[in-house]
Amino acid sequence: MSKEEFKLKSDQEKINKAIDLIIRYSGIDGDHHKAWVIDQVSRILLAEKYESMVKDLKDSDYDWYEGIPP
């Protein structure tokens, strides 16, 4: 997804986009694909705070995995 897609105008728009991704892709087999869905939803809902969240997780020894698109 492009950076422009994450510059959504409203919270409701973010929620709708996140739910659309969940509905479309969460049923695909493979943990790596499900990790991608979680990553994409996180990017949408957190927007500019996403990078900070990932950095904080990695700093606390949590290995954030961006997954593989289906």
Secondary structure, DSSP 8 states (H G I E B T S, - for coil): --GGGG--SSHHHHHHHHHHHHHHHTTSS-HHHHHHHHHHHHHHHHGGGHHHHHHHHHHTT---------
